[in-house]
Every structure is written in structure tokens, then in C-alpha cells.
Amino acid sequence: ATGCQKVVDQFKAKQIIRKGNAYFKEQLYEDALKQYEAAMKLDPSEIRIKKFVAMANMAVYNPGSQHPKDLKALETSIKYFKEYLSVKPEDQGAAKFLVTTYMNSRRYDDAIDYFKGWLKTHGDDKQAVQTIAMLYARKGDFEQSMDWQHNLAKLDPTNAEVFYTIGVTCWDKSYNT
């Protein structure tokens, strides 16, 4: 009987997810979120729900706001993106959404830590190295930004754009200080 109930709950959860997806497409994010949370209660083992809950919270979050509702949406979004990515680390779409959430909330160190972790298993990912350099620049850490840009130059020594970016970063530093 327990096995049958689990199958019924999983089926109901899928129906509720579809309803949530319809709301999400209509940009009714809070309604979508309610559906996803209901589906998660019915089938907590369905990992995709965590991604959907994270995305809906990301959509509800108002960047820069310190309102408790927005801060809760931000933290919930990050929590569920991390849980989802711990099971599905190769989902680059979800990873980009997590990093976007970090950037929108100016949590540059968290974004940098994410990419450094990524590089442990994908050491030749030029885009990740470039992103770390850019994040350090946004943070205002010129030295670290330059170190990571030089790392990128080592990974991609024939890419003139890398050296151009190093030059622009140096010019920007000298001009603005």
C-alpha cells in the first residue's frame, strides 16, 4: 500500500509541476512557487523540483532589496540551486542561474568560490577562469583580477582578446586611481 501511495504522490507531483510551469511561463512566479512547493511535499525525491523552486525564488527576488521577503527568496533560491547542483553538477544552465543570483545580490565571493570549485574538476575551462577574473574586478580586487587574467593568458596564449582585457584593466586602474 505504501508503494502504491508513493506512485500516486509522484503522479500528482508531476501534474502540479506542470501547473507550476504554466504559471512560470505566464510570469506568475509566486503562483508557480506555491505549486512547486506543493509538489515537493508530495515527492521530495524529485530533484528537478529543487531547480524549479530555486528559479521561481530567483524570479521573485528583487535585486538590491533588503526586504525580508526578498532576502528569504534569495536565500531559498541559493539553497535549492546548491542542492540541485550537488546531484546534477553538469547542468550548466542551473549553474549559470546560481551565479546570476550571486551576482544580482553582489555575493561575488560566493560566485568566485563556485567557479574555483568548478575548476577543481574542469581545470582547463577558460570561461570559468575569465569569469573569476571579471568577478574580482567587479569586487574591486585589481591584484586578484590580474592574477586570474594572467592564468587565462596561460590557458589561451593565442587569444589576443585576453591580452587586450589585461591592458584595459591596467588602463582602468591607472586612470581611476
C-alpha positions as CSV (number, residue, x, y, z in Angstrom):
1,A,0.0,0.0,0.0
2,T,2.8,2.4,0.8
3,G,4.4,1.7,-2.6
4,C,1.1,2.5,-4.3
5,Q,0.7,5.7,-2.4
6,K,4.2,6.8,-3.4
7,V,3.4,6.2,-7.1
8,V,0.2,8.2,-6.7
9,D,2.0,11.0,-5.0
10,Q,4.7,11.1,-7.7
11,F,2.0,11.3,-10.3
12,K,0.2,14.1,-8.5
13,A,3.5,15.9,-8.1
14,K,4.1,15.8,-11.8
15,Q,0.7,17.2,-12.5
16,I,1.3,20.0,-10.0
17,I,4.7,20.7,-11.6
18,R,3.1,21.1,-15.0
19,K,0.6,23.6,-13.5
20,G,3.6,25.5,-11.8
21,N,5.4,25.5,-15.2
22,A,2.4,27.1,-16.8
23,Y,2.3,29.8,-14.1
24,F,6.0,30.3,-14.6
25,K,5.6,30.8,-18.3
26,E,3.0,33.4,-17.6
27,Q,5.4,35.1,-15.3
28,L,3.2,34.4,-12.3
29,Y,6.2,33.4,-10.2
30,E,4.6,33.4,-6.8
31,D,1.8,31.2,-8.0
32,A,4.4,28.9,-9.7
33,L,6.3,28.8,-6.4
34,K,3.3,27.6,-4.5
35,Q,2.7,24.8,-7.0
36,Y,6.4,23.7,-6.9
37,E,6.4,23.7,-3.1
38,A,3.2,21.6,-3.0
39,A,4.8,19.2,-5.5
40,M,8.0,19.0,-3.3
41,K,5.9,17.9,-0.3
42,L,4.3,15.1,-2.4
43,D,7.6,13.9,-4.0
44,P,10.6,15.2,-2.1
45,S,12.9,12.7,-4.1
46,E,12.2,14.5,-7.4
47,I,15.4,16.6,-7.8
48,R,14.0,18.8,-10.6
49,I,11.6,20.4,-8.2
50,K,14.5,21.9,-6.3
51,K,15.7,23.6,-9.5
52,F,12.1,24.9,-10.2
53,V,11.8,26.2,-6.6
54,A,15.2,27.9,-7.0
55,M,14.3,29.5,-10.3
56,A,10.9,30.7,-9.0
57,N,12.6,32.3,-5.9
58,M,15.2,33.8,-8.2
59,A,12.4,35.4,-10.2
60,V,10.6,36.7,-7.1
61,Y,13.8,38.2,-5.7
62,N,14.2,41.9,-6.2
63,P,18.0,42.6,-6.5
64,G,19.3,45.1,-4.1
65,S,16.2,44.9,-1.8
66,Q,16.7,44.3,1.9
67,H,13.1,43.5,2.5
68,P,12.8,40.2,4.4
69,K,10.6,38.7,1.7
70,D,13.3,39.3,-0.9
71,L,16.1,38.1,1.4
72,K,14.2,34.9,2.1
73,A,13.7,34.4,-1.7
74,L,17.4,35.0,-2.3
75,E,18.5,32.5,0.4
76,T,15.9,29.9,-0.7
77,S,17.0,30.3,-4.3
78,I,20.7,29.7,-3.5
79,K,19.9,26.8,-1.1
80,Y,17.9,24.9,-3.7
81,F,20.3,25.7,-6.6
82,K,23.1,24.3,-4.5
83,E,21.1,21.2,-3.5
84,Y,20.2,20.6,-7.2
85,L,23.7,21.1,-8.4
86,S,25.1,18.7,-5.8
87,V,23.2,16.0,-7.6
88,K,23.4,17.4,-11.2
89,P,26.7,19.3,-11.3
90,E,26.9,19.2,-15.1
91,D,23.7,21.3,-15.5
92,Q,25.3,24.5,-16.8
93,G,22.0,26.3,-17.0
94,A,21.3,25.8,-13.3
95,A,24.9,26.8,-12.5
96,K,24.5,30.0,-14.6
97,F,21.3,30.8,-12.7
98,L,23.1,30.3,-9.4
99,V,26.0,32.5,-10.4
100,T,23.5,35.1,-11.7
101,T,21.7,35.0,-8.3
102,Y,25.1,35.6,-6.6
103,M,25.9,38.5,-8.9
104,N,22.4,40.1,-8.5
105,S,22.9,40.0,-4.8
106,R,26.6,41.2,-5.1
107,R,27.8,38.0,-3.4
108,Y,30.9,38.0,-5.5
109,D,32.9,35.8,-3.1
110,D,30.3,33.1,-3.3
111,A,30.4,33.2,-7.1
112,I,34.2,33.1,-7.1
113,D,34.1,30.1,-4.7
114,Y,31.6,28.3,-7.0
115,F,33.9,28.7,-10.0
116,K,37.0,27.8,-8.1
117,G,35.3,24.6,-7.1
118,W,34.3,24.0,-10.7
119,L,37.9,24.4,-11.8
120,K,39.0,21.6,-9.5
121,T,37.4,19.2,-11.9
122,H,37.4,21.3,-15.1
123,G,40.9,22.9,-14.8
124,D,41.0,24.0,-18.5
125,D,37.7,25.8,-18.5
126,K,38.7,29.2,-20.0
127,Q,35.3,30.7,-19.4
128,A,35.4,29.9,-15.7
129,V,38.9,31.5,-15.4
130,Q,37.7,34.6,-17.3
131,T,34.6,34.8,-15.1
132,I,36.7,34.7,-11.9
133,A,38.9,37.5,-13.2
134,M,35.8,39.6,-14.0
135,L,34.3,38.9,-10.6
136,Y,37.5,40.0,-8.8
137,A,37.4,43.2,-11.0
138,R,33.8,43.8,-10.0
139,K,34.8,43.4,-6.4
140,G,37.5,46.0,-6.9
141,D,40.3,43.5,-6.2
142,F,42.7,44.5,-9.0
143,E,45.6,42.2,-8.0
144,Q,43.4,39.1,-7.9
145,S,41.8,40.1,-11.2
146,M,45.1,40.5,-12.8
147,D,46.4,37.1,-11.5
148,W,43.3,35.3,-13.0
149,Q,43.7,37.2,-16.2
150,H,47.3,36.0,-16.4
151,N,46.1,32.5,-15.7
152,L,43.7,32.8,-18.6
153,A,46.6,34.1,-20.8
154,K,48.5,30.9,-19.9
155,L,45.5,28.7,-20.9
156,D,44.8,30.6,-24.1
157,P,48.1,32.3,-25.2
158,T,47.0,32.9,-28.8
159,N,43.8,34.8,-27.9
160,A,44.5,38.4,-28.4
161,E,41.4,39.4,-26.5
162,V,42.9,38.1,-23.3
163,F,45.8,40.5,-23.6
164,Y,43.6,43.3,-24.7
165,T,41.5,42.8,-21.5
166,I,44.7,42.8,-19.4
167,G,45.6,46.2,-21.0
168,V,42.2,47.6,-20.5
169,T,42.2,46.5,-16.8
170,C,45.6,48.1,-16.3
171,W,44.5,51.3,-18.0
172,D,41.3,51.4,-15.9
173,K,43.3,51.0,-12.7
174,S,45.7,53.8,-13.6
175,Y,43.0,56.1,-14.9
176,N,40.7,55.7,-11.9
177,T,43.3,55.8,-9.1
